[in-house]
Amino acid sequence: MFGFSLRSRRKPAKQSAETARDRLQILLAHERSTGSGPDCLPELQRDILAAIKRHMKIDNDAVDIRMDRGDELSSLEINIEFPAAEPSR
Amino acid sequence: MFGFSLRSRRKPAKQSAETARDRLQILLAHERSTGSGPDCLPELQRDILAAIKRHMKIDNDAVDIRMDRGDELSSLEINIEFPAAEPSR
C-alpha cells in the first residue's frame, strides 16, 4: 500500500477557547497499475465533502483542496479547519 | 496541518493483465484542540465507502479499514484493492 505516515503537527501556543480550531485532513491516493482508467477524483472529492458537511459544521472558505492527477498515481488532499467543539463541562 | 507524506510503494514485479491491481488509499485525521467533541469517524467511514462504491466497482472483501480514536486525535485509514481497468487500446 502507499507509505502514508501521519504526524500531528507541533501544537500551537496555548489556544484560547475562541481561537481553538479543530482540523480535519483527508488524503486520498489512487494508484493505477495499468496507467489507464478514470481516477474519479473530482466525483470522490464532491461526495467526500458532502459527507463531511452532513456531520460537521464547516465553512466553505475553510476548505483547502489539492489534487494531483497522473497516469499511474492520482492524489487528493483536503484540509479543513473549523471552530473547536466546546469542551464538555 | 498534519504532516502527511505520500510515497508510492516500490512497484511489484511485472503484473500480468489478470493480476494487475489498482489501489485506493484514504487516510483521514481529525485533530480536536480541546480534546472533546465527537469525531464522527464511523459515520464518515460509512459515507466515504458509499461514495467510493458509487464510482468504482469494489468488493467488500478487498476493503481494509483501520480506525484509531483518541481524545485529541482520531484517524481512519481505508485501503482498497481492485482489478485494474483494462488498458485503453
N, CA and C atoms of all chains as a GROMACS GRO file, in nm:
protein
  534
    1MET      N    1   0.085  -0.119   0.000
    1MET     CA    2   0.000   0.000   0.000
    1MET      C    3   0.090   0.124   0.000
    2PHE      N    4   0.026   0.239  -0.006
    2PHE     CA    5   0.104   0.362  -0.006
    2PHE      C    6   0.170   0.380   0.130
    3GLY      N    7   0.283   0.449   0.130
    3GLY     CA    8   0.354   0.470   0.255
    3GLY      C    9   0.304   0.594   0.324
    4PHE      N   10   0.178   0.589   0.373
    4PHE     CA   11   0.129   0.706   0.446
    4PHE      C   12   0.192   0.711   0.582
    5SER      N   13   0.225   0.830   0.625
    5SER     CA   14   0.262   0.840   0.766
    5SER      C   15   0.187   0.962   0.819
    6LEU      N   16   0.140   0.951   0.941
    6LEU     CA   17   0.054   1.055   0.997
    6LEU      C   18   0.127   1.114   1.117
    7ARG      N   19   0.164   1.238   1.105
    7ARG     CA   20   0.230   1.304   1.220
    7ARG      C   21   0.148   1.426   1.256
    8SER      N   22   0.105   1.435   1.380
    8SER     CA   23   0.033   1.554   1.422
    8SER      C   24   0.135   1.666   1.440
    9ARG      N   25   0.102   1.783   1.381
    9ARG     CA   26   0.199   1.892   1.386
    9ARG      C   27   0.221   1.938   1.531
   10ARG      N   28   0.335   2.006   1.557
   10ARG     CA   29   0.361   2.063   1.690
   10ARG      C   30   0.240   2.147   1.732
   11LYS      N   31   0.194   2.131   1.856
   11LYS     CA   32   0.075   2.205   1.897
   11LYS      C   33   0.110   2.354   1.903
   12PRO      N   34   0.019   2.439   1.851
   12PRO     CA   35   0.044   2.584   1.857
   12PRO      C   36   0.042   2.629   2.003
   13ALA      N   37   0.093   2.749   2.027
   13ALA     CA   38   0.094   2.804   2.164
   13ALA      C   39  -0.048   2.794   2.220
   14LYS      N   40  -0.061   2.808   2.354
   14LYS     CA   41  -0.191   2.794   2.423
   14LYS      C   42  -0.302   2.857   2.337
   15GLN      N   43  -0.407   2.784   2.311
   15GLN     CA   44  -0.517   2.837   2.230
   15GLN      C   45  -0.631   2.876   2.324
   16SER      N   46  -0.674   3.000   2.311
   16SER     CA   47  -0.789   3.040   2.393
   16SER      C   48  -0.912   2.970   2.335
   17ALA      N   49  -1.019   2.970   2.412
   17ALA     CA   50  -1.140   2.898   2.368
   17ALA      C   51  -1.185   2.952   2.232
   18GLU      N   52  -1.172   3.086   2.213
   18GLU     CA   53  -1.224   3.142   2.086
   18GLU      C   54  -1.137   3.095   1.969
   19THR      N   55  -1.000   3.086   1.994
   19THR     CA   56  -0.916   3.058   1.876
   19THR      C   57  -0.898   2.908   1.855
   20ALA      N   58  -0.946   2.826   1.952
   20ALA     CA   59  -0.921   2.683   1.938
   20ALA      C   60  -0.984   2.633   1.809
   21ARG      N   61  -0.903   2.566   1.728
   21ARG     CA   62  -0.952   2.519   1.600
   21ARG      C   63  -0.934   2.367   1.591
   22ASP      N   64  -1.035   2.302   1.541
   22ASP     CA   65  -1.020   2.160   1.508
   22ASP      C   66  -0.973   2.152   1.363
   23ARG      N   67  -0.909   2.039   1.331
   23ARG     CA   68  -0.860   2.022   1.193
   23ARG      C   69  -0.897   1.883   1.143
   24LEU      N   70  -0.940   1.881   1.021
   24LEU     CA   71  -0.971   1.753   0.957
   24LEU      C   72  -0.887   1.748   0.829
   25GLN      N   73  -0.812   1.638   0.816
   25GLN     CA   74  -0.730   1.626   0.695
   25GLN      C   75  -0.759   1.490   0.631
   26ILE      N   76  -0.779   1.494   0.499
   26ILE     CA   77  -0.806   1.370   0.424
   26ILE      C   78  -0.709   1.363   0.307
   27LEU      N   79  -0.646   1.246   0.297
   27LEU     CA   80  -0.555   1.225   0.185
   27LEU      C   81  -0.603   1.101   0.112
   28LEU      N   82  -0.624   1.114  -0.017
   28LEU     CA   83  -0.671   1.001  -0.097
   28LEU      C   84  -0.571   0.977  -0.208
   29ALA      N   85  -0.532   0.852  -0.230
   29ALA     CA   86  -0.438   0.823  -0.339
   29ALA      C   87  -0.492   0.706  -0.418
   30HIS      N   88  -0.490   0.718  -0.549
   30HIS     CA   89  -0.538   0.611  -0.636
   30HIS      C   90  -0.423   0.574  -0.729
   31GLU      N   91  -0.373   0.450  -0.711
   31GLU     CA   92  -0.261   0.403  -0.793
   31GLU      C   93  -0.317   0.308  -0.898
   32ARG      N   94  -0.296   0.335  -1.024
   32ARG     CA   95  -0.349   0.251  -1.133
   32ARG      C   96  -0.234   0.179  -1.201
   33SER      N   97  -0.227   0.048  -1.182
   33SER     CA   98  -0.112  -0.030  -1.228
   33SER      C   99  -0.101  -0.032  -1.380
   34THR      N  100  -0.214  -0.021  -1.449
   34THR     CA  101  -0.204  -0.024  -1.596
   34THR      C  102  -0.191   0.119  -1.651
   35GLY      N  103  -0.193   0.216  -1.558
   35GLY     CA  104  -0.176   0.355  -1.603
   35GLY      C  105  -0.292   0.403  -1.688
   36SER      N  106  -0.406   0.334  -1.673
   36SER     CA  107  -0.522   0.379  -1.754
   36SER      C  108  -0.647   0.370  -1.667
   37GLY      N  109  -0.758   0.417  -1.722
   37GLY     CA  110  -0.885   0.413  -1.648
   37GLY      C  111  -0.904   0.543  -1.573
   38PRO      N  112  -1.030   0.576  -1.541
   38PRO     CA  113  -1.062   0.702  -1.474
   38PRO      C  114  -1.012   0.701  -1.330
   39ASP      N  115  -0.984   0.819  -1.273
   39ASP     CA  116  -0.945   0.818  -1.131
   39ASP      C  117  -1.063   0.867  -1.044
   40CYS      N  118  -1.165   0.918  -1.106
   40CYS     CA  119  -1.287   0.958  -1.034
   40CYS      C  120  -1.260   1.059  -0.922
   41LEU      N  121  -1.145   1.125  -0.923
   41LEU     CA  122  -1.113   1.216  -0.812
   41LEU      C  123  -1.212   1.330  -0.796
   42PRO      N  124  -1.251   1.398  -0.904
   42PRO     CA  125  -1.346   1.509  -0.884
   42PRO      C  126  -1.478   1.462  -0.820
   43GLU      N  127  -1.526   1.345  -0.865
   43GLU     CA  128  -1.653   1.295  -0.809
   43GLU      C  129  -1.633   1.254  -0.662
   44LEU      N  130  -1.519   1.189  -0.634
   44LEU     CA  131  -1.493   1.148  -0.494
   44LEU      C  132  -1.478   1.272  -0.406
   45GLN      N  133  -1.410   1.372  -0.457
   45GLN     CA  134  -1.393   1.497  -0.379
   45GLN      C  135  -1.529   1.555  -0.344
   46ARG      N  136  -1.617   1.565  -0.442
   46ARG     CA  137  -1.751   1.624  -0.421
   46ARG      C  138  -1.828   1.542  -0.317
   47ASP      N  139  -1.824   1.410  -0.331
   47ASP     CA  140  -1.903   1.324  -0.241
   47ASP      C  141  -1.844   1.320  -0.100
   48ILE      N  142  -1.711   1.323  -0.090
   48ILE     CA  143  -1.648   1.319   0.043
   48ILE      C  144  -1.677   1.449   0.118
   49LEU      N  145  -1.670   1.561   0.047
   49LEU     CA  146  -1.703   1.690   0.111
   49LEU      C  147  -1.848   1.693   0.155
   50ALA      N  148  -1.936   1.638   0.072
   50ALA     CA  149  -2.079   1.635   0.110
   50ALA      C  150  -2.098   1.549   0.235
   51ALA      N  151  -2.022   1.439   0.242
   51ALA     CA  152  -2.033   1.351   0.360
   51ALA      C  153  -1.986   1.425   0.485
   52ILE      N  154  -1.877   1.497   0.474
   52ILE     CA  155  -1.825   1.571   0.590
   52ILE      C  156  -1.926   1.675   0.636
   53LYS      N  157  -1.985   1.747   0.538
   53LYS     CA  158  -2.080   1.854   0.573
   53LYS      C  159  -2.206   1.799   0.638
   54ARG      N  160  -2.235   1.672   0.614
   54ARG     CA  161  -2.352   1.611   0.681
   54ARG      C  162  -2.326   1.595   0.830
   55HIS      N  163  -2.200   1.585   0.870
   55HIS     CA  164  -2.170   1.552   1.009
   55HIS      C  165  -2.099   1.665   1.084
   56MET      N  166  -2.044   1.759   1.010
   56MET     CA  167  -1.969   1.866   1.076
   56MET      C  168  -2.006   2.001   1.016
   57LYS      N  169  -2.009   2.103   1.101
   57LYS     CA  170  -2.042   2.237   1.053
   57LYS      C  171  -1.915   2.300   0.998
   58ILE      N  172  -1.899   2.304   0.868
   58ILE     CA  173  -1.776   2.362   0.813
   58ILE      C  174  -1.811   2.474   0.715
   59ASP      N  175  -1.716   2.565   0.706
   59ASP     CA  176  -1.733   2.685   0.624
   59ASP      C  177  -1.656   2.661   0.494
   60ASN      N  178  -1.719   2.686   0.380
   60ASN     CA  179  -1.651   2.658   0.251
   60ASN      C  180  -1.516   2.728   0.242
   61ASP      N  181  -1.507   2.847   0.304
   61ASP     CA  182  -1.379   2.921   0.296
   61ASP      C  183  -1.268   2.850   0.373
   62ALA      N  184  -1.306   2.761   0.462
   62ALA     CA  185  -1.203   2.696   0.546
   62ALA      C  186  -1.158   2.564   0.487
   63VAL      N  187  -1.201   2.537   0.361
   63VAL     CA  188  -1.167   2.409   0.297
   63VAL      C  189  -1.057   2.433   0.194
   64ASP      N  190  -0.946   2.360   0.210
   64ASP     CA  191  -0.833   2.373   0.116
   64ASP      C  192  -0.817   2.239   0.046
   65ILE      N  193  -0.820   2.242  -0.088
   65ILE     CA  194  -0.816   2.117  -0.167
   65ILE      C  195  -0.697   2.121  -0.263
   66ARG      N  196  -0.624   2.009  -0.264
   66ARG     CA  197  -0.515   1.996  -0.362
   66ARG      C  198  -0.533   1.864  -0.434
   67MET      N  199  -0.526   1.869  -0.567
   67MET     CA  200  -0.543   1.747  -0.646
   67MET      C  201  -0.424   1.734  -0.741
   68ASP      N  202  -0.374   1.612  -0.752
   68ASP     CA  203  -0.258   1.590  -0.838
   68ASP      C  204  -0.289   1.464  -0.919
   69ARG      N  205  -0.303   1.478  -1.050
   69ARG     CA  206  -0.352   1.365  -1.130
   69ARG      C  207  -0.245   1.322  -1.231
   70GLY      N  208  -0.206   1.195  -1.221
   70GLY     CA  209  -0.107   1.138  -1.314
   70GLY      C  210  -0.165   1.013  -1.377
   71ASP      N  211  -0.092   0.954  -1.473
   71ASP     CA  212  -0.143   0.832  -1.538
   71ASP      C  213  -0.151   0.718  -1.437
   72GLU      N  214  -0.044   0.703  -1.356
   72GLU     CA  215  -0.040   0.588  -1.266
   72GLU      C  216  -0.082   0.625  -1.124
   73LEU      N  217  -0.066   0.751  -1.090
   73LEU     CA  218  -0.095   0.790  -0.949
   73LEU      C  219  -0.167   0.924  -0.946
   74SER      N  220  -0.283   0.923  -0.882
   74SER     CA  221  -0.358   1.049  -0.861
   74SER      C  222  -0.379   1.064  -0.712
   75SER      N  223  -0.369   1.189  -0.664
   75SER     CA  224  -0.389   1.209  -0.520
   75SER      C  225  -0.475   1.333  -0.496
   76LEU      N  226  -0.548   1.326  -0.386
   76LEU     CA  227  -0.637   1.435  -0.347
   76LEU      C  228  -0.612   1.463  -0.200
   77GLU      N  229  -0.590   1.590  -0.164
   77GLU     CA  230  -0.570   1.626  -0.024
   77GLU      C  231  -0.673   1.732   0.013
   78ILE      N  232  -0.748   1.706   0.119
   78ILE     CA  233  -0.849   1.801   0.167
   78ILE      C  234  -0.810   1.841   0.310
   79ASN      N  235  -0.793   1.972   0.332
   79ASN     CA  236  -0.761   2.023   0.466
   79ASN      C  237  -0.872   2.117   0.510
   80ILE      N  238  -0.927   2.093   0.625
   80ILE     CA  239  -1.038   2.175   0.674
   80ILE      C  240  -1.012   2.217   0.819
   81GLU      N  241  -1.028   2.346   0.845
   81GLU     CA  242  -1.020   2.394   0.983
   81GLU      C  243  -1.159   2.442   1.025
   82PHE      N  244  -1.196   2.423   1.148
   82PHE     CA  245  -1.327   2.471   1.195
   82PHE      C  246  -1.322   2.491   1.346
   83PRO      N  247  -1.411   2.574   1.395
   83PRO     CA  248  -1.407   2.607   1.538
   83PRO      C  249  -1.416   2.480   1.623
   84ALA      N  250  -1.333   2.474   1.728
   84ALA     CA  251  -1.331   2.355   1.814
   84ALA      C  252  -1.464   2.339   1.886
   85ALA      N  253  -1.499   2.212   1.910
   85ALA     CA  254  -1.620   2.186   1.988
   85ALA      C  255  -1.598   2.240   2.129
   86GLU      N  256  -1.705   2.286   2.193
   86GLU     CA  257  -1.695   2.334   2.332
   86GLU      C  258  -1.644   2.220   2.420
   87PRO      N  259  -1.542   2.247   2.507
   87PRO     CA  260  -1.500   2.140   2.599
   87PRO      C  261  -1.620   2.097   2.683
   88SER      N  262  -1.640   1.968   2.700
   88SER     CA  263  -1.756   1.921   2.780
   88SER      C  264  -1.733   1.961   2.925
   89ARG      N  265  -1.838   2.019   2.989
   89ARG     CA  266  -1.823   2.074   3.130
   89ARG      C  267  -1.826   1.960   3.229
   90MET      N  268  -0.107   2.194   0.984
   90MET     CA  269  -0.180   2.076   0.935
   90MET      C  270  -0.098   1.951   0.964
   91PHE      N  271  -0.160   1.840   0.939
   91PHE     CA  272  -0.090   1.714   0.966
   91PHE      C  273   0.023   1.696   0.865
   92GLY      N  274   0.124   1.625   0.909
   92GLY     CA  275   0.238   1.604   0.822
   92GLY      C  276   0.219   1.480   0.738
   93PHE      N  277   0.125   1.486   0.643
   93PHE     CA  278   0.106   1.368   0.556
   93PHE      C  279   0.218   1.363   0.455
   94SER      N  280   0.262   1.245   0.431
   94SER     CA  281   0.354   1.234   0.316
   94SER      C  282   0.307   1.112   0.238
   95LEU      N  283   0.315   1.122   0.108
   95LEU     CA  284   0.259   1.017   0.022
   95LEU      C  285   0.372   0.959  -0.058
   96ARG      N  286   0.401   0.832  -0.034
   96ARG     CA  287   0.506   0.768  -0.114
   96ARG      C  288   0.443   0.647  -0.182
   97SER      N  289   0.455   0.638  -0.313
   97SER     CA  290   0.403   0.520  -0.380
   97SER      C  291   0.502   0.408  -0.356
   98ARG      N  292   0.447   0.290  -0.316
   98ARG     CA  293   0.535   0.178  -0.284
   98ARG      C  294   0.613   0.132  -0.406
   99ARG      N  295   0.723   0.061  -0.383
   99ARG     CA  296   0.802   0.003  -0.493
   99ARG      C  297   0.707  -0.080  -0.580
  100LYS      N  298   0.715  -0.066  -0.713
  100LYS     CA  299   0.623  -0.138  -0.799
  100LYS      C  300   0.652  -0.287  -0.790
  101PRO      N  301   0.549  -0.371  -0.777
  101PRO     CA  302   0.570  -0.517  -0.774
  101PRO      C  303   0.626  -0.562  -0.910
  102ALA      N  304   0.681  -0.684  -0.911
  102ALA     CA  305   0.734  -0.739  -1.036
  102ALA      C  306   0.625  -0.729  -1.143
  103LYS      N  307   0.666  -0.743  -1.268
  103LYS     CA  308   0.576  -0.732  -1.384
  103LYS      C  309   0.439  -0.793  -1.348
  104GLN      N  310   0.332  -0.719  -1.367
  104GLN     CA  311   0.198  -0.770  -1.335
  104GLN      C  312   0.130  -0.809  -1.466
  105SER      N  313   0.083  -0.933  -1.471
  105SER     CA  314   0.010  -0.972  -1.591
  105SER      C  315  -0.124  -0.901  -1.587
  106ALA      N  316  -0.192  -0.898  -1.699
  106ALA     CA  317  -0.320  -0.825  -1.710
  106ALA      C  318  -0.416  -0.877  -1.603
  107GLU      N  319  -0.415  -1.012  -1.580
  107GLU     CA  320  -0.514  -1.065  -1.484
  107GLU      C  321  -0.480  -1.017  -1.343
  108THR      N  322  -0.344  -1.013  -1.309
  108THR     CA  323  -0.312  -0.985  -1.167
  108THR      C  324  -0.303  -0.835  -1.141
  109ALA      N  325  -0.306  -0.753  -1.249
  109ALA     CA  326  -0.287  -0.609  -1.229
  109ALA      C  327  -0.394  -0.556  -1.134
  110ARG      N  328  -0.351  -0.493  -1.030
  110ARG     CA  329  -0.446  -0.444  -0.930
  110ARG      C  330  -0.430  -0.294  -0.914
  111ASP      N  331  -0.543  -0.225  -0.907
  111ASP     CA  332  -0.540  -0.084  -0.870
  111ASP      C  333  -0.553  -0.075  -0.718
  112ARG      N  334  -0.506   0.038  -0.664
  112ARG     CA  335  -0.516   0.055  -0.517
  112ARG      C  336  -0.568   0.194  -0.486
  113LEU      N  337  -0.657   0.196  -0.391
  113LEU     CA  338  -0.710   0.324  -0.345
  113LEU      C  339  -0.683   0.330  -0.195
  114GLN      N  340  -0.619   0.439  -0.152
  114GLN     CA  341  -0.592   0.450  -0.008
  114GLN      C  342  -0.642   0.587   0.040
  115ILE      N  343  -0.713   0.582   0.152
  115ILE     CA  344  -0.766   0.707   0.210
  115ILE      C  345  -0.723   0.714   0.356
  116LEU      N  346  -0.668   0.829   0.390
  116LEU     CA  347  -0.627   0.849   0.529
  116LEU      C  348  -0.698   0.976   0.578
  117LEU      N  349  -0.770   0.962   0.688
  117LEU     CA  350  -0.844   1.077   0.743
  117LEU      C  351  -0.796   1.098   0.885
  118ALA      N  352  -0.767   1.222   0.920
  118ALA     CA  353  -0.724   1.251   1.058
  118ALA      C  354  -0.804   1.370   1.109
  119HIS      N  355  -0.854   1.358   1.230
  119HIS     CA  356  -0.932   1.465   1.291
  119HIS      C  357  -0.862   1.502   1.423
  120GLU      N  358  -0.807   1.624   1.426
  120GLU     CA  359  -0.738   1.671   1.546
  120GLU      C  360  -0.831   1.768   1.620
  121ARG      N  361  -0.862   1.740   1.744
  121ARG     CA  362  -0.953   1.824   1.822
  121ARG      C  363  -0.873   1.895   1.931
  122SER      N  364  -0.858   2.027   1.915
  122SER     CA  365  -0.768   2.101   2.004
  122SER      C  366  -0.819   2.102   2.148
  123THR      N  367  -0.950   2.096   2.168
  123THR     CA  368  -1.000   2.097   2.306
  123THR      C  369  -1.011   1.954   2.361
  124GLY      N  370  -0.978   1.857   2.275
  124GLY     CA  371  -0.982   1.719   2.322
  124GLY      C  372  -1.122   1.672   2.355
  125SER      N  373  -1.220   1.742   2.296
  125SER     CA  374  -1.358   1.697   2.324
  125SER      C  375  -1.439   1.709   2.195
  126GLY      N  376  -1.563   1.663   2.200
  126GLY     CA  377  -1.650   1.668   2.082
  126GLY      C  378  -1.639   1.538   2.005
  127PRO      N  379  -1.743   1.508   1.927
  127PRO     CA  380  -1.748   1.382   1.851
  127PRO      C  381  -1.644   1.382   1.739
  128ASP      N  382  -1.597   1.264   1.697
  128ASP     CA  383  -1.506   1.265   1.581
  128ASP      C  384  -1.580   1.216   1.456
  129CYS      N  385  -1.698   1.168   1.472
  129CYS     CA  386  -1.781   1.128   1.357
  129CYS      C  387  -1.713   1.026   1.265
  130LEU      N  388  -1.609   0.960   1.311
  130LEU     CA  389  -1.536   0.868   1.222
  130LEU      C  390  -1.624   0.755   1.167
  131PRO      N  391  -1.702   0.687   1.250
  131PRO     CA  392  -1.784   0.578   1.194
  131PRO      C  393  -1.878   0.627   1.084
  132GLU      N  394  -1.939   0.744   1.107
  132GLU     CA  395  -2.032   0.797   1.005
  132GLU      C  396  -1.955   0.836   0.878
  133LEU      N  397  -1.838   0.900   0.898
  133LEU     CA  398  -1.758   0.940   0.780
  133LEU      C  399  -1.710   0.816   0.705
  134GLN      N  400  -1.669   0.714   0.777
  134GLN     CA  401  -1.624   0.589   0.712
  134GLN      C  402  -1.736   0.532   0.626
  135ARG      N  403  -1.855   0.523   0.681
  135ARG     CA  404  -1.970   0.466   0.608
  135ARG      C  405  -1.998   0.548   0.482
  136ASP      N  406  -2.001   0.681   0.497
  136ASP     CA  407  -2.036   0.767   0.384
  136ASP      C  408  -1.926   0.769   0.278
  137ILE      N  409  -1.800   0.767   0.321
  137ILE     CA  410  -1.688   0.769   0.224
  137ILE      C  411  -1.688   0.639   0.145
  138LEU      N  412  -1.710   0.528   0.212
  138LEU     CA  413  -1.716   0.399   0.140
  138LEU      C  414  -1.832   0.398   0.040
  139ALA      N  415  -1.945   0.454   0.083
  139ALA     CA  416  -2.060   0.458  -0.008
  139ALA      C  417  -2.027   0.545  -0.130
  140ALA      N  418  -1.954   0.654  -0.106
  140ALA     CA  419  -1.916   0.742  -0.219
  140ALA      C  420  -1.825   0.666  -0.316
  141ILE      N  421  -1.730   0.592  -0.262
  141ILE     CA  422  -1.636   0.517  -0.348
  141ILE      C  423  -1.712   0.414  -0.431
  142LYS      N  424  -1.806   0.345  -0.365
  142LYS     CA  425  -1.880   0.239  -0.434
  142LYS      C  426  -1.970   0.296  -0.544
  143ARG      N  427  -2.004   0.424  -0.534
  143ARG     CA  428  -2.084   0.485  -0.641
  143ARG      C  429  -2.000   0.501  -0.768
  144HIS      N  430  -1.870   0.510  -0.752
  144HIS     CA  431  -1.786   0.541  -0.869
  144HIS      C  432  -1.693   0.427  -0.909
  145MET      N  433  -1.674   0.331  -0.820
  145MET     CA  434  -1.579   0.224  -0.851
  145MET      C  435  -1.638   0.090  -0.810
  146LYS      N  436  -1.609  -0.011  -0.890
  146LYS     CA  437  -1.660  -0.144  -0.860
  146LYS      C  438  -1.565  -0.209  -0.760
  147ILE      N  439  -1.603  -0.215  -0.633
  147ILE     CA  440  -1.512  -0.275  -0.535
  147ILE      C  441  -1.585  -0.386  -0.458
  148ASP      N  442  -1.503  -0.478  -0.412
  148ASP     CA  443  -1.552  -0.596  -0.344
  148ASP      C  444  -1.532  -0.574  -0.194
  149ASN      N  445  -1.637  -0.597  -0.114
  149ASN     CA  446  -1.625  -0.571   0.032
  149ASN      C  447  -1.506  -0.641   0.094
  150ASP      N  448  -1.474  -0.760   0.040
  150ASP     CA  449  -1.361  -0.836   0.098
  150ASP      C  450  -1.228  -0.766   0.072
  151ALA      N  451  -1.225  -0.677  -0.025
  151ALA     CA  452  -1.097  -0.614  -0.063
  151ALA      C  453  -1.077  -0.480   0.010
  152VAL      N  454  -1.167  -0.456   0.108
  152VAL     CA  455  -1.159  -0.327   0.180
  152VAL      C  456  -1.099  -0.351   0.319
  153ASP      N  457  -0.991  -0.280   0.349
  153ASP     CA  458  -0.924  -0.294   0.480
  153ASP      C  459  -0.937  -0.159   0.552
  154ILE      N  460  -0.992  -0.163   0.673
  154ILE     CA  461  -1.019  -0.038   0.746
  154ILE      C  462  -0.948  -0.042   0.882
  155ARG      N  463  -0.878   0.067   0.912
  155ARG     CA  464  -0.817   0.080   1.045
  155ARG      C  465  -0.861   0.214   1.106
  156MET      N  466  -0.907   0.208   1.228
  156MET     CA  467  -0.954   0.330   1.294
  156MET      C  468  -0.883   0.343   1.429
  157ASP      N  469  -0.840   0.464   1.460
  157ASP     CA  470  -0.768   0.486   1.585
  157ASP      C  471  -0.828   0.612   1.647
  158ARG      N  472  -0.892   0.598   1.762
  158ARG     CA  473  -0.967   0.711   1.816
  158ARG      C  474  -0.910   0.753   1.951
  159GLY      N  475  -0.867   0.880   1.957
  159GLY     CA  476  -0.813   0.934   2.082
  159GLY      C  477  -0.890   1.060   2.119
  160ASP      N  478  -0.860   1.119   2.236
  160ASP     CA  479  -0.932   1.241   2.274
  160ASP      C  480  -0.898   1.355   2.179
  161GLU      N  481  -0.767   1.369   2.148
  161GLU     CA  482  -0.728   1.484   2.067
  161GLU      C  483  -0.709   1.448   1.919
  162LEU      N  484  -0.682   1.320   1.895
  162LEU     CA  485  -0.654   1.283   1.755
  162LEU      C  486  -0.721   1.150   1.722
  163SER      N  487  -0.801   1.150   1.618
  163SER     CA  488  -0.862   1.027   1.568
  163SER      C  489  -0.822   1.012   1.422
  164SER      N  490  -0.795   0.887   1.382
  164SER     CA  491  -0.757   0.867   1.242
  164SER      C  492  -0.828   0.744   1.186
  165LEU      N  493  -0.850   0.750   1.056
  165LEU     CA  494  -0.918   0.642   0.984
  165LEU      C  495  -0.837   0.614   0.859
  166GLU      N  496  -0.805   0.487   0.835
  166GLU     CA  497  -0.730   0.450   0.714
  166GLU      C  498  -0.811   0.345   0.640
  167ILE      N  499  -0.837   0.372   0.513
  167ILE     CA  500  -0.911   0.277   0.428
  167ILE      C  501  -0.820   0.237   0.313
  168ASN      N  502  -0.797   0.106   0.298
  168ASN     CA  503  -0.716   0.054   0.188
  168ASN      C  504  -0.802  -0.038   0.104
  169ILE      N  505  -0.805  -0.014  -0.024
  169ILE     CA  506  -0.888  -0.095  -0.114
  169ILE      C  507  -0.806  -0.137  -0.235
  170GLU      N  508  -0.813  -0.266  -0.267
  170GLU     CA  509  -0.751  -0.314  -0.390
  170GLU      C  510  -0.862  -0.360  -0.483
  171PHE      N  511  -0.847  -0.342  -0.610
  171PHE     CA  512  -0.949  -0.389  -0.706
  171PHE      C  513  -0.885  -0.409  -0.842
  172PRO      N  514  -0.947  -0.493  -0.923
  172PRO     CA  515  -0.888  -0.526  -1.053
  172PRO      C  516  -0.862  -0.398  -1.134
  173ALA      N  517  -0.745  -0.394  -1.198
  173ALA     CA  518  -0.707  -0.275  -1.276
  173ALA      C  519  -0.801  -0.258  -1.394
  174ALA      N  520  -0.822  -0.131  -1.431
  174ALA     CA  521  -0.902  -0.104  -1.551
  174ALA      C  522  -0.826  -0.159  -1.671
  175GLU      N  523  -0.900  -0.203  -1.773
  175GLU     CA  524  -0.837  -0.252  -1.896
  175GLU      C  525  -0.754  -0.138  -1.956
  176PRO      N  526  -0.627  -0.166  -1.996
  176PRO     CA  527  -0.551  -0.061  -2.064
  176PRO      C  528  -0.626  -0.018  -2.189
  177SER      N  529  -0.638   0.112  -2.212
  177SER     CA  530  -0.712   0.160  -2.331
  177SER      C  531  -0.633   0.119  -2.455
  178ARG      N  532  -0.703   0.064  -2.559
  178ARG     CA  533  -0.636   0.011  -2.682
  178ARG      C  534  -0.599   0.127  -2.774
   0.00000   0.00000   0.00000
